[in-house]
Each structure stands twice: as C-alpha cells, then as structure tokens.
Amino acid sequence: METPRTNKNLLVDGLKTMGFTLFLAFLGPLILHAGFSNPDKPLYIPLVISGVVICGAAIYFGFKGIRRIMDSLFGEK
C-alpha cells in the first residue's frame, strides 16, 4: 500500500491564494474606513460598495485557499 503524498503544485496554488487573501483582507477594511470617514464626499458610495465587495472576495478566496491546501495534503475526493 502506497503512502499518500502531498501534491506540491496544489499546495503552492493554495498558498498563493492565501497570500492574495491576506492582501484583500487588509485592502477591504482600509477602503471601507476611507469611505465611512468621508460621508460628504462624492466617492462615498463607490468606496463603501467596493470595500464590501473586496471584503467578500477576501472571504471567498480564503475558503478557496484553505480548500486547495486541504486537497493537497489529504487528496481530492
């Protein structure tokens, strides 16, 4: 019986996705703060909407990255 091995290509993809997630996890709240701190400016609504979308993307890519890392360690179903 062969022992399971880690899929290194899938692991690297998962780690890259998690790096992108980390970037989005800092960028989203930064943009949200910039939007909420200037409610009288004309870019208030676009900044808040883009900040919420970026935060949502960070959550999505976080789950996607964790899934890839788990698949690389334990194998795909």
PDB file of N, CA, C and O in Angstrom, chain B, residues numbered from 101:
ATOM      1  N   MET B 101       0.842  -1.177   0.000  1.00  0.00           N
ATOM      2  CA  MET B 101       0.000   0.000   0.000  1.00  0.00           C
ATOM      3  C   MET B 101       0.886   1.238   0.000  1.00  0.00           C
ATOM      4  O   MET B 101       1.820   1.359   0.792  1.00  0.00           O
ATOM      5  N   GLU B 102       0.572   2.139  -0.895  1.00  0.00           N
ATOM      6  CA  GLU B 102       1.368   3.348  -1.058  1.00  0.00           C
ATOM      7  C   GLU B 102       0.919   4.418  -0.070  1.00  0.00           C
ATOM      8  O   GLU B 102      -0.276   4.617   0.146  1.00  0.00           O
ATOM      9  N   THR B 103       1.892   5.105   0.529  1.00  0.00           N
ATOM     10  CA  THR B 103       1.547   6.177   1.462  1.00  0.00           C
ATOM     11  C   THR B 103       1.139   7.412   0.675  1.00  0.00           C
ATOM     12  O   THR B 103       1.720   7.690  -0.374  1.00  0.00           O
ATOM     13  N   PRO B 104       0.150   8.163   1.159  1.00  0.00           N
ATOM     14  CA  PRO B 104      -0.281   9.372   0.445  1.00  0.00           C
ATOM     15  C   PRO B 104       0.807  10.445   0.485  1.00  0.00           C
ATOM     16  O   PRO B 104       1.479  10.636   1.498  1.00  0.00           O
ATOM     17  N   ARG B 105       0.956  11.117  -0.607  1.00  0.00           N
ATOM     18  CA  ARG B 105       1.944  12.198  -0.725  1.00  0.00           C
ATOM     19  C   ARG B 105       1.244  13.532  -0.900  1.00  0.00           C
ATOM     20  O   ARG B 105       0.097  13.598  -1.344  1.00  0.00           O
ATOM     21  N   THR B 106       1.946  14.584  -0.547  1.00  0.00           N
ATOM     22  CA  THR B 106       1.413  15.931  -0.713  1.00  0.00           C
ATOM     23  C   THR B 106       1.585  16.358  -2.163  1.00  0.00           C
ATOM     24  O   THR B 106       2.664  16.223  -2.739  1.00  0.00           O
ATOM     25  N   ASN B 107       0.507  16.876  -2.746  1.00  0.00           N
ATOM     26  CA  ASN B 107       0.570  17.432  -4.093  1.00  0.00           C
ATOM     27  C   ASN B 107       1.165  18.829  -3.981  1.00  0.00           C
ATOM     28  O   ASN B 107       0.481  19.772  -3.584  1.00  0.00           O
ATOM     29  N   LYS B 108       2.439  18.959  -4.331  1.00  0.00           N
ATOM     30  CA  LYS B 108       3.151  20.215  -4.112  1.00  0.00           C
ATOM     31  C   LYS B 108       2.633  21.347  -4.995  1.00  0.00           C
ATOM     32  O   LYS B 108       2.598  22.498  -4.560  1.00  0.00           O
ATOM     33  N   ASN B 109       2.232  21.041  -6.225  1.00  0.00           N
ATOM     34  CA  ASN B 109       1.699  22.092  -7.100  1.00  0.00           C
ATOM     35  C   ASN B 109       0.399  22.663  -6.545  1.00  0.00           C
ATOM     36  O   ASN B 109       0.184  23.875  -6.571  1.00  0.00           O
ATOM     37  N   LEU B 110      -0.456  21.793  -6.049  1.00  0.00           N
ATOM     38  CA  LEU B 110      -1.709  22.249  -5.461  1.00  0.00           C
ATOM     39  C   LEU B 110      -1.462  23.013  -4.162  1.00  0.00           C
ATOM     40  O   LEU B 110      -2.177  23.968  -3.855  1.00  0.00           O
ATOM     41  N   LEU B 111      -0.459  22.598  -3.405  1.00  0.00           N
ATOM     42  CA  LEU B 111      -0.111  23.305  -2.170  1.00  0.00           C
ATOM     43  C   LEU B 111       0.393  24.710  -2.473  1.00  0.00           C
ATOM     44  O   LEU B 111       0.027  25.659  -1.781  1.00  0.00           O
ATOM     45  N   VAL B 112       1.225  24.854  -3.495  1.00  0.00           N
ATOM     46  CA  VAL B 112       1.733  26.179  -3.874  1.00  0.00           C
ATOM     47  C   VAL B 112       0.589  27.063  -4.355  1.00  0.00           C
ATOM     48  O   VAL B 112       0.547  28.250  -4.031  1.00  0.00           O
ATOM     49  N   ASP B 113      -0.344  26.494  -5.128  1.00  0.00           N
ATOM     50  CA  ASP B 113      -1.518  27.263  -5.553  1.00  0.00           C
ATOM     51  C   ASP B 113      -2.335  27.734  -4.351  1.00  0.00           C
ATOM     52  O   ASP B 113      -2.791  28.877  -4.312  1.00  0.00           O
ATOM     53  N   GLY B 114      -2.515  26.854  -3.378  1.00  0.00           N
ATOM     54  CA  GLY B 114      -3.261  27.229  -2.182  1.00  0.00           C
ATOM     55  C   GLY B 114      -2.572  28.322  -1.389  1.00  0.00           C
ATOM     56  O   GLY B 114      -3.228  29.228  -0.877  1.00  0.00           O
ATOM     57  N   LEU B 115      -1.257  28.243  -1.285  1.00  0.00           N
ATOM     58  CA  LEU B 115      -0.516  29.275  -0.547  1.00  0.00           C
ATOM     59  C   LEU B 115      -0.542  30.615  -1.277  1.00  0.00           C
ATOM     60  O   LEU B 115      -0.594  31.667  -0.640  1.00  0.00           O
ATOM     61  N   LYS B 116      -0.504  30.582  -2.618  1.00  0.00           N
ATOM     62  CA  LYS B 116      -0.625  31.822  -3.389  1.00  0.00           C
ATOM     63  C   LYS B 116      -1.999  32.444  -3.185  1.00  0.00           C
ATOM     64  O   LYS B 116      -2.127  33.660  -3.045  1.00  0.00           O
ATOM     65  N   THR B 117      -3.024  31.598  -3.171  1.00  0.00           N
ATOM     66  CA  THR B 117      -4.380  32.087  -2.940  1.00  0.00           C
ATOM     67  C   THR B 117      -4.499  32.698  -1.549  1.00  0.00           C
ATOM     68  O   THR B 117      -5.157  33.725  -1.378  1.00  0.00           O
ATOM     69  N   MET B 118      -3.873  32.083  -0.562  1.00  0.00           N
ATOM     70  CA  MET B 118      -3.919  32.631   0.793  1.00  0.00           C
ATOM     71  C   MET B 118      -3.149  33.958   0.880  1.00  0.00           C
ATOM     72  O   MET B 118      -3.540  34.849   1.633  1.00  0.00           O
ATOM     73  N   GLY B 119      -2.068  34.092   0.121  1.00  0.00           N
ATOM     74  CA  GLY B 119      -1.351  35.366   0.074  1.00  0.00           C
ATOM     75  C   GLY B 119      -2.215  36.471  -0.523  1.00  0.00           C
ATOM     76  O   GLY B 119      -2.224  37.600  -0.033  1.00  0.00           O
ATOM     77  N   PHE B 120      -2.939  36.133  -1.586  1.00  0.00           N
ATOM     78  CA  PHE B 120      -3.857  37.088  -2.200  1.00  0.00           C
ATOM     79  C   PHE B 120      -4.983  37.440  -1.228  1.00  0.00           C
ATOM     80  O   PHE B 120      -5.429  38.586  -1.166  1.00  0.00           O
ATOM     81  N   THR B 121      -5.433  36.445  -0.475  1.00  0.00           N
ATOM     82  CA  THR B 121      -6.468  36.669   0.534  1.00  0.00           C
ATOM     83  C   THR B 121      -5.981  37.640   1.606  1.00  0.00           C
ATOM     84  O   THR B 121      -6.727  38.517   2.041  1.00  0.00           O
ATOM     85  N   LEU B 122      -4.736  37.480   2.027  1.00  0.00           N
ATOM     86  CA  LEU B 122      -4.174  38.374   3.036  1.00  0.00           C
ATOM     87  C   LEU B 122      -4.145  39.812   2.527  1.00  0.00           C
ATOM     88  O   LEU B 122      -4.450  40.748   3.266  1.00  0.00           O
ATOM     89  N   PHE B 123      -3.776  39.978   1.263  1.00  0.00           N
ATOM     90  CA  PHE B 123      -3.764  41.307   0.661  1.00  0.00           C
ATOM     91  C   PHE B 123      -5.170  41.913   0.657  1.00  0.00           C
ATOM     92  O   PHE B 123      -5.359  43.069   1.036  1.00  0.00           O
ATOM     93  N   LEU B 124      -6.157  41.112   0.222  1.00  0.00           N
ATOM     94  CA  LEU B 124      -7.538  41.605   0.186  1.00  0.00           C
ATOM     95  C   LEU B 124      -8.088  41.860   1.586  1.00  0.00           C
ATOM     96  O   LEU B 124      -8.899  42.766   1.780  1.00  0.00           O
ATOM     97  N   ALA B 125      -7.649  41.062   2.562  1.00  0.00           N
ATOM     98  CA  ALA B 125      -8.144  41.212   3.930  1.00  0.00           C
ATOM     99  C   ALA B 125      -7.673  42.534   4.548  1.00  0.00           C
ATOM    100  O   ALA B 125      -8.322  43.049   5.458  1.00  0.00           O
ATOM    101  N   PHE B 126      -6.582  43.073   4.079  1.00  0.00           N
ATOM    102  CA  PHE B 126      -6.140  44.388   4.559  1.00  0.00           C
ATOM    103  C   PHE B 126      -6.694  45.518   3.696  1.00  0.00           C
ATOM    104  O   PHE B 126      -7.007  46.595   4.203  1.00  0.00           O
ATOM    105  N   LEU B 127      -6.814  45.273   2.396  1.00  0.00           N
ATOM    106  CA  LEU B 127      -7.276  46.320   1.488  1.00  0.00           C
ATOM    107  C   LEU B 127      -8.749  46.658   1.684  1.00  0.00           C
ATOM    108  O   LEU B 127      -9.122  47.831   1.659  1.00  0.00           O
ATOM    109  N   GLY B 128      -9.586  45.646   1.878  1.00  0.00           N
ATOM    110  CA  GLY B 128     -11.027  45.869   2.026  1.00  0.00           C
ATOM    111  C   GLY B 128     -11.373  46.782   3.193  1.00  0.00           C
ATOM    112  O   GLY B 128     -12.046  47.791   2.983  1.00  0.00           O
ATOM    113  N   PRO B 129     -10.942  46.474   4.415  1.00  0.00           N
ATOM    114  CA  PRO B 129     -11.241  47.375   5.536  1.00  0.00           C
ATOM    115  C   PRO B 129     -10.610  48.765   5.389  1.00  0.00           C
ATOM    116  O   PRO B 129     -11.165  49.755   5.866  1.00  0.00           O
ATOM    117  N   LEU B 130      -9.455  48.834   4.732  1.00  0.00           N
ATOM    118  CA  LEU B 130      -8.829  50.143   4.501  1.00  0.00           C
ATOM    119  C   LEU B 130      -9.719  51.009   3.614  1.00  0.00           C
ATOM    120  O   LEU B 130      -9.918  52.190   3.896  1.00  0.00           O
ATOM    121  N   ILE B 131     -10.248  50.428   2.554  1.00  0.00           N
ATOM    122  CA  ILE B 131     -11.137  51.177   1.662  1.00  0.00           C
ATOM    123  C   ILE B 131     -12.461  51.502   2.361  1.00  0.00           C
ATOM    124  O   ILE B 131     -13.002  52.595   2.195  1.00  0.00           O
ATOM    125  N   LEU B 132     -12.976  50.551   3.140  1.00  0.00           N
ATOM    126  CA  LEU B 132     -14.205  50.821   3.894  1.00  0.00           C
ATOM    127  C   LEU B 132     -14.013  51.974   4.875  1.00  0.00           C
ATOM    128  O   LEU B 132     -14.887  52.831   5.004  1.00  0.00           O
ATOM    129  N   HIS B 133     -12.895  52.000   5.552  1.00  0.00           N
ATOM    130  CA  HIS B 133     -12.619  53.093   6.502  1.00  0.00           C
ATOM    131  C   HIS B 133     -12.522  54.419   5.770  1.00  0.00           C
ATOM    132  O   HIS B 133     -13.029  55.433   6.247  1.00  0.00           O
ATOM    133  N   ALA B 134     -11.869  54.417   4.608  1.00  0.00           N
ATOM    134  CA  ALA B 134     -11.762  55.654   3.833  1.00  0.00           C
ATOM    135  C   ALA B 134     -13.142  56.126   3.382  1.00  0.00           C
ATOM    136  O   ALA B 134     -13.411  57.327   3.354  1.00  0.00           O
ATOM    137  N   GLY B 135     -14.005  55.195   3.035  1.00  0.00           N
ATOM    138  CA  GLY B 135     -15.342  55.583   2.616  1.00  0.00           C
ATOM    139  C   GLY B 135     -16.189  56.090   3.763  1.00  0.00           C
ATOM    140  O   GLY B 135     -16.851  57.120   3.633  1.00  0.00           O
ATOM    141  N   PHE B 136     -16.182  55.383   4.891  1.00  0.00           N
ATOM    142  CA  PHE B 136     -17.012  55.776   6.024  1.00  0.00           C
ATOM    143  C   PHE B 136     -16.517  57.044   6.723  1.00  0.00           C
ATOM    144  O   PHE B 136     -17.300  57.720   7.390  1.00  0.00           O
ATOM    145  N   SER B 137     -15.258  57.369   6.584  1.00  0.00           N
ATOM    146  CA  SER B 137     -14.758  58.568   7.252  1.00  0.00           C
ATOM    147  C   SER B 137     -15.011  59.842   6.435  1.00  0.00           C
ATOM    148  O   SER B 137     -14.767  60.945   6.924  1.00  0.00           O
ATOM    149  N   ASN B 138     -15.495  59.702   5.202  1.00  0.00           N
ATOM    150  CA  ASN B 138     -15.797  60.869   4.366  1.00  0.00           C
ATOM    151  C   ASN B 138     -17.203  60.757   3.778  1.00  0.00           C
ATOM    152  O   ASN B 138     -17.343  60.623   2.563  1.00  0.00           O
ATOM    153  N   PRO B 139     -18.244  60.808   4.605  1.00  0.00           N
ATOM    154  CA  PRO B 139     -19.593  60.619   4.062  1.00  0.00           C
ATOM    155  C   PRO B 139     -20.095  61.777   3.194  1.00  0.00           C
ATOM    156  O   PRO B 139     -21.059  61.608   2.447  1.00  0.00           O
ATOM    157  N   ASP B 140     -19.464  62.936   3.279  1.00  0.00           N
ATOM    158  CA  ASP B 140     -19.920  64.076   2.489  1.00  0.00           C
ATOM    159  C   ASP B 140     -19.233  64.170   1.127  1.00  0.00           C
ATOM    160  O   ASP B 140     -19.592  65.031   0.324  1.00  0.00           O
ATOM    161  N   LYS B 141     -18.282  63.330   0.854  1.00  0.00           N
ATOM    162  CA  LYS B 141     -17.557  63.346  -0.428  1.00  0.00           C
ATOM    163  C   LYS B 141     -18.372  62.623  -1.496  1.00  0.00           C
ATOM    164  O   LYS B 141     -19.219  61.790  -1.173  1.00  0.00           O
ATOM    165  N   PRO B 142     -18.120  62.940  -2.777  1.00  0.00           N
ATOM    166  CA  PRO B 142     -18.889  62.283  -3.852  1.00  0.00           C
ATOM    167  C   PRO B 142     -18.521  60.809  -4.060  1.00  0.00           C
ATOM    168  O   PRO B 142     -19.301  60.071  -4.661  1.00  0.00           O
ATOM    169  N   LEU B 143     -17.375  60.370  -3.588  1.00  0.00           N
ATOM    170  CA  LEU B 143     -16.971  58.971  -3.749  1.00  0.00           C
ATOM    171  C   LEU B 143     -17.360  58.094  -2.563  1.00  0.00           C
ATOM    172  O   LEU B 143     -16.851  56.982  -2.424  1.00  0.00           O
ATOM    173  N   TYR B 144     -18.250  58.579  -1.715  1.00  0.00           N
ATOM    174  CA  TYR B 144     -18.660  57.829  -0.524  1.00  0.00           C
ATOM    175  C   TYR B 144     -19.276  56.478  -0.892  1.00  0.00           C
ATOM    176  O   TYR B 144     -18.833  55.441  -0.398  1.00  0.00           O
ATOM    177  N   ILE B 145     -20.281  56.482  -1.744  1.00  0.00           N
ATOM    178  CA  ILE B 145     -20.991  55.248  -2.099  1.00  0.00           C
ATOM    179  C   ILE B 145     -20.080  54.279  -2.870  1.00  0.00           C
ATOM    180  O   ILE B 145     -20.056  53.095  -2.534  1.00  0.00           O
ATOM    181  N   PRO B 146     -19.330  54.729  -3.887  1.00  0.00           N
ATOM    182  CA  PRO B 146     -18.448  53.780  -4.586  1.00  0.00           C
ATOM    183  C   PRO B 146     -17.366  53.172  -3.681  1.00  0.00           C
ATOM    184  O   PRO B 146     -17.018  52.001  -3.834  1.00  0.00           O
ATOM    185  N   LEU B 147     -16.841  53.955  -2.753  1.00  0.00           N
ATOM    186  CA  LEU B 147     -15.824  53.418  -1.847  1.00  0.00           C
ATOM    187  C   LEU B 147     -16.415  52.376  -0.903  1.00  0.00           C
ATOM    188  O   LEU B 147     -15.794  51.342  -0.657  1.00  0.00           O
ATOM    189  N   VAL B 148     -17.592  52.634  -0.381  1.00  0.00           N
ATOM    190  CA  VAL B 148     -18.223  51.682   0.538  1.00  0.00           C
ATOM    191  C   VAL B 148     -18.583  50.399  -0.205  1.00  0.00           C
ATOM    192  O   VAL B 148     -18.349  49.301   0.300  1.00  0.00           O
ATOM    193  N   ILE B 149     -19.149  50.533  -1.395  1.00  0.00           N
ATOM    194  CA  ILE B 149     -19.520  49.347  -2.175  1.00  0.00           C
ATOM    195  C   ILE B 149     -18.289  48.536  -2.551  1.00  0.00           C
ATOM    196  O   ILE B 149     -18.291  47.312  -2.419  1.00  0.00           O
ATOM    197  N   SER B 150     -17.243  49.198  -3.016  1.00  0.00           N
ATOM    198  CA  SER B 150     -16.031  48.457  -3.396  1.00  0.00           C
ATOM    199  C   SER B 150     -15.361  47.829  -2.171  1.00  0.00           C
ATOM    200  O   SER B 150     -14.794  46.741  -2.270  1.00  0.00           O
ATOM    201  N   GLY B 151     -15.420  48.489  -1.041  1.00  0.00           N
ATOM    202  CA  GLY B 151     -14.857  47.912   0.179  1.00  0.00           C
ATOM    203  C   GLY B 151     -15.591  46.663   0.613  1.00  0.00           C
ATOM    204  O   GLY B 151     -14.963  45.689   1.029  1.00  0.00           O
ATOM    205  N   VAL B 152     -16.915  46.674   0.521  1.00  0.00           N
ATOM    206  CA  VAL B 152     -17.713  45.496   0.879  1.00  0.00           C
ATOM    207  C   VAL B 152     -17.449  44.358  -0.101  1.00  0.00           C
ATOM    208  O   VAL B 152     -17.339  43.202   0.307  1.00  0.00           O
ATOM    209  N   VAL B 153     -17.346  44.676  -1.385  1.00  0.00           N
ATOM    210  CA  VAL B 153     -17.058  43.646  -2.396  1.00  0.00           C
ATOM    211  C   VAL B 153     -15.677  43.038  -2.165  1.00  0.00           C
ATOM    212  O   VAL B 153     -15.516  41.823  -2.278  1.00  0.00           O
ATOM    213  N   ILE B 154     -14.692  43.851  -1.846  1.00  0.00           N
ATOM    214  CA  ILE B 154     -13.337  43.342  -1.607  1.00  0.00           C
ATOM    215  C   ILE B 154     -13.304  42.482  -0.346  1.00  0.00           C
ATOM    216  O   ILE B 154     -12.620  41.459  -0.318  1.00  0.00           O
ATOM    217  N   CYS B 155     -14.030  42.881   0.692  1.00  0.00           N
ATOM    218  CA  CYS B 155     -14.101  42.049   1.903  1.00  0.00           C
ATOM    219  C   CYS B 155     -14.769  40.707   1.601  1.00  0.00           C
ATOM    220  O   CYS B 155     -14.332  39.670   2.099  1.00  0.00           O
ATOM    221  N   GLY B 156     -15.812  40.724   0.798  1.00  0.00           N
ATOM    222  CA  GLY B 156     -16.463  39.482   0.390  1.00  0.00           C
ATOM    223  C   GLY B 156     -15.537  38.601  -0.428  1.00  0.00           C
ATOM    224  O   GLY B 156     -15.525  37.381  -0.264  1.00  0.00           O
ATOM    225  N   ALA B 157     -14.759  39.220  -1.313  1.00  0.00           N
ATOM    226  CA  ALA B 157     -13.793  38.463  -2.116  1.00  0.00           C
ATOM    227  C   ALA B 157     -12.712  37.857  -1.228  1.00  0.00           C
ATOM    228  O   ALA B 157     -12.245  36.749  -1.490  1.00  0.00           O
ATOM    229  N   ALA B 158     -12.316  38.568  -0.188  1.00  0.00           N
ATOM    230  CA  ALA B 158     -11.311  38.027   0.735  1.00  0.00           C
ATOM    231  C   ALA B 158     -11.837  36.784   1.434  1.00  0.00           C
ATOM    232  O   ALA B 158     -11.099  35.815   1.608  1.00  0.00           O
ATOM    233  N   ILE B 159     -13.090  36.799   1.832  1.00  0.00           N
ATOM    234  CA  ILE B 159     -13.685  35.630   2.484  1.00  0.00           C
ATOM    235  C   ILE B 159     -13.759  34.472   1.498  1.00  0.00           C
ATOM    236  O   ILE B 159     -13.416  33.341   1.843  1.00  0.00           O
ATOM    237  N   TYR B 160     -14.206  34.745   0.264  1.00  0.00           N
ATOM    238  CA  TYR B 160     -14.316  33.704  -0.752  1.00  0.00           C
ATOM    239  C   TYR B 160     -12.954  33.070  -1.045  1.00  0.00           C
ATOM    240  O   TYR B 160     -12.819  31.846  -1.030  1.00  0.00           O
ATOM    241  N   PHE B 161     -11.956  33.900  -1.309  1.00  0.00           N
ATOM    242  CA  PHE B 161     -10.634  33.371  -1.630  1.00  0.00           C
ATOM    243  C   PHE B 161      -9.986  32.697  -0.426  1.00  0.00           C
ATOM    244  O   PHE B 161      -9.165  31.795  -0.593  1.00  0.00           O
ATOM    245  N   GLY B 162     -10.345  33.122   0.785  1.00  0.00           N
ATOM    246  CA  GLY B 162      -9.846  32.441   1.979  1.00  0.00           C
ATOM    247  C   GLY B 162     -10.333  31.007   2.042  1.00  0.00           C
ATOM    248  O   GLY B 162      -9.546  30.093   2.286  1.00  0.00           O
ATOM    249  N   PHE B 163     -11.624  30.803   1.825  1.00  0.00           N
ATOM    250  CA  PHE B 163     -12.168  29.448   1.819  1.00  0.00           C
ATOM    251  C   PHE B 163     -11.596  28.631   0.665  1.00  0.00           C
ATOM    252  O   PHE B 163     -11.300  27.446   0.818  1.00  0.00           O
ATOM    253  N   LYS B 164     -11.445  29.271  -0.482  1.00  0.00           N
ATOM    254  CA  LYS B 164     -10.900  28.582  -1.651  1.00  0.00           C
ATOM    255  C   LYS B 164      -9.447  28.156  -1.407  1.00  0.00           C
ATOM    256  O   LYS B 164      -9.055  27.051  -1.781  1.00  0.00           O
ATOM    257  N   GLY B 165      -8.654  29.021  -0.786  1.00  0.00           N
ATOM    258  CA  GLY B 165      -7.262  28.691  -0.488  1.00  0.00           C
ATOM    259  C   GLY B 165      -7.144  27.574   0.538  1.00  0.00           C
ATOM    260  O   GLY B 165      -6.320  26.673   0.384  1.00  0.00           O
ATOM    261  N   ILE B 166      -7.960  27.629   1.581  1.00  0.00           N
ATOM    262  CA  ILE B 166      -7.937  26.557   2.587  1.00  0.00           C
ATOM    263  C   ILE B 166      -8.341  25.237   1.949  1.00  0.00           C
ATOM    264  O   ILE B 166      -7.762  24.193   2.251  1.00  0.00           O
ATOM    265  N   ARG B 167      -9.344  25.284   1.059  1.00  0.00           N
ATOM    266  CA  ARG B 167      -9.789  24.065   0.378  1.00  0.00           C
ATOM    267  C   ARG B 167      -8.667  23.466  -0.463  1.00  0.00           C
ATOM    268  O   ARG B 167      -8.466  22.251  -0.456  1.00  0.00           O
ATOM    269  N   ARG B 168      -7.929  24.318  -1.193  1.00  0.00           N
ATOM    270  CA  ARG B 168      -6.820  23.824  -2.016  1.00  0.00           C
ATOM    271  C   ARG B 168      -5.712  23.221  -1.153  1.00  0.00           C
ATOM    272  O   ARG B 168      -5.146  22.184  -1.498  1.00  0.00           O
ATOM    273  N   ILE B 169      -5.412  23.864  -0.052  1.00  0.00           N
ATOM    274  CA  ILE B 169      -4.367  23.330   0.828  1.00  0.00           C
ATOM    275  C   ILE B 169      -4.796  21.994   1.415  1.00  0.00           C
ATOM    276  O   ILE B 169      -3.996  21.061   1.481  1.00  0.00           O
ATOM    277  N   MET B 170      -6.039  21.893   1.839  1.00  0.00           N
ATOM    278  CA  MET B 170      -6.531  20.618   2.381  1.00  0.00           C
ATOM    279  C   MET B 170      -6.538  19.531   1.309  1.00  0.00           C
ATOM    280  O   MET B 170      -6.208  18.381   1.597  1.00  0.00           O
ATOM    281  N   ASP B 171      -6.913  19.880   0.075  1.00  0.00           N
ATOM    282  CA  ASP B 171      -6.889  18.904  -1.011  1.00  0.00           C
ATOM    283  C   ASP B 171      -5.466  18.445  -1.317  1.00  0.00           C
ATOM    284  O   ASP B 171      -5.242  17.281  -1.649  1.00  0.00           O
ATOM    285  N   SER B 172      -4.510  19.357  -1.206  1.00  0.00           N
ATOM    286  CA  SER B 172      -3.127  18.968  -1.494  1.00  0.00           C
ATOM    287  C   SER B 172      -2.567  18.051  -0.413  1.00  0.00           C
ATOM    288  O   SER B 172      -1.744  17.183  -0.704  1.00  0.00           O
ATOM    289  N   LEU B 173      -3.001  18.235   0.824  1.00  0.00           N
ATOM    290  CA  LEU B 173      -2.493  17.405   1.915  1.00  0.00           C
ATOM    291  C   LEU B 173      -3.191  16.051   2.006  1.00  0.00           C
ATOM    292  O   LEU B 173      -2.539  15.030   2.223  1.00  0.00           O
ATOM    293  N   PHE B 174      -4.509  16.037   1.841  1.00  0.00           N
ATOM    294  CA  PHE B 174      -5.271  14.827   2.075  1.00  0.00           C
ATOM    295  C   PHE B 174      -5.831  14.191   0.814  1.00  0.00           C
ATOM    296  O   PHE B 174      -6.461  13.136   0.886  1.00  0.00           O
ATOM    297  N   GLY B 175      -5.615  14.804  -0.330  1.00  0.00           N
ATOM    298  CA  GLY B 175      -6.104  14.255  -1.586  1.00  0.00           C
ATOM    299  C   GLY B 175      -7.508  14.727  -1.894  1.00  0.00           C
ATOM    300  O   GLY B 175      -8.291  15.045  -1.000  1.00  0.00           O
ATOM    301  N   GLU B 176      -7.809  14.767  -3.194  1.00  0.00           N
ATOM    302  CA  GLU B 176      -9.136  15.192  -3.617  1.00  0.00           C
ATOM    303  C   GLU B 176     -10.110  14.030  -3.509  1.00  0.00           C
ATOM    304  O   GLU B 176      -9.724  12.862  -3.556  1.00  0.00           O
ATOM    305  N   LYS B 177     -11.381  14.381  -3.363  1.00  0.00           N
ATOM    306  CA  LYS B 177     -12.409  13.344  -3.248  1.00  0.00           C
ATOM    307  C   LYS B 177     -12.742  12.780  -4.611  1.00  0.00           C
ATOM    308  O   LYS B 177     -13.588  11.893  -4.722  1.00  0.00           O
TER     309      LYS B 177
END
